[in-house]
Every structure is written in C-alpha cells, then in structure tokens.
C-alpha cells in the first residue's frame, strides 16, 4: 500500500502546485485511517483554497475523480480535505481540548 500511497501523494502534489499561487505555503498530510483507507489533508494559503476548489467545486471534484480512479486500481478508499492554514489551526485547537 505504501507504493500506492506515494503515487497518490505525488499526483496530488504535482497537480495542486500547478493550480495555486503560493505553493511554498502548501502542506500535504496523509493519514492511514484503516487498512486500505487514506485521508489526504491539503493545507493552503486562504486565497489558494478558493483556486483549488474552483467555481462550484469543479476543480476539486476533477482532482478527486482522477485520484479515485488511481486509488481504485489499488483497492484503496480515500478522502481529500482542503483547508486554509487558519482552518487547520482552528481544527487542531478543537482537537487539542
């Protein structure tokens, strides 16, 4: 599963960097929730979140569709969350309590 995780990570990193204005601020976190289940959390500059999600969510949906096709080849389920640094700090604060 590690090879498939690395392929999905590489795909996501490559394509998201092409679409955002502040790639140096982007962070990608990957967590294995259960065997065969991955969670990708993409943390971006607030202005980049809107760029990556796209109008009516079409850009994010397209990225998820391609990732799903790749993940299905390896029988992996995944989720992709896109957050700003501020939203991630709030989430971390809530979980820390």
C-alpha positions in Angstrom: 0.0 0.0 0.0 3.0 2.3 0.6 3.8 2.5 -3.2 0.2 3.4 -4.0 0.1 6.0 -1.2 3.3 7.5 -2.6 1.8 7.6 -6.2 -1.4 9.3 -5.0 0.7 11.8 -2.9 2.9 12.6 -5.9 -0.1 13.1 -8.2 -1.8 15.4 -5.7 1.4 17.4 -5.0 2.2 17.8 -8.7 -1.2 19.0 -9.8 -2.1 21.2 -6.9 1.2 23.1 -7.2 0.3 23.9 -10.8 -3.0 25.5 -9.8 -2.2 27.6 -6.7 -0.3 30.9 -6.3 1.6 30.1 -3.1 3.0 26.6 -3.5 5.7 27.3 -0.9 2.9 27.5 1.8 1.2 24.3 0.8 1.3 21.3 3.1 0.1 17.8 2.4 -0.7 15.4 5.2 -1.5 11.8 4.7 -3.0 9.5 7.3 -3.9 5.9 7.1 -7.3 5.7 8.9 -7.8 1.9 8.5 -6.2 -0.7 6.2 -7.0 0.4 2.7 -8.3 3.8 3.8 -6.4 7.1 3.4 -7.1 10.7 4.3 -5.3 13.4 2.5 -5.4 16.8 4.1 -4.2 19.7 1.9 -3.5 22.9 3.8 -3.1 26.0 1.7 -3.0 29.8 1.8 -6.6 31.0 2.2 -6.6 32.5 -1.4 -5.4 29.2 -2.8 -8.2 27.3 -1.2 -10.7 29.0 -3.5 -8.5 28.5 -6.5 -8.2 24.8 -5.9 -11.8 24.2 -5.1 -12.8 26.1 -8.2 -16.2 27.5 -9.3 -18.9 25.3 -7.8 -16.2 22.9 -6.7 -15.5 21.6 -10.2 -11.7 21.7 -9.9 -11.6 19.8 -6.6 -14.2 17.4 -8.0 -12.0 16.7 -11.0 -8.9 16.1 -8.8 -10.9 13.7 -6.6 -12.2 11.8 -9.7 -8.7 11.2 -11.0 -7.4 10.2 -7.6 -10.4 7.9 -7.2 -9.5 6.1 -10.5 -5.9 5.7 -9.3 -6.9 4.6 -5.8 -9.5 2.1 -7.2 -6.7 0.3 -9.1 -5.1 -0.5 -5.7 -8.4 -1.1 -3.8 -7.9 2.0 -1.7 -10.5 4.3 -0.4 -9.5 7.9 0.3 -10.8 11.3 1.3 -9.4 14.6 0.3 -9.8 17.6 2.6 -8.8 21.1 1.5 -8.2 23.6 4.3 -6.6 27.0 4.8 -3.9 27.3 7.5 -6.4 29.2 9.6 -9.0 26.5 9.4 -6.3 23.9 10.2 -5.2 25.8 13.3 -8.8 26.0 14.5 -9.3 22.3 13.9 -6.1 21.5 15.8 -7.2 23.7 18.7 -10.6 22.0 18.9 -9.0 18.5 18.9 -6.4 19.6 21.4 -9.1 20.4 24.0 
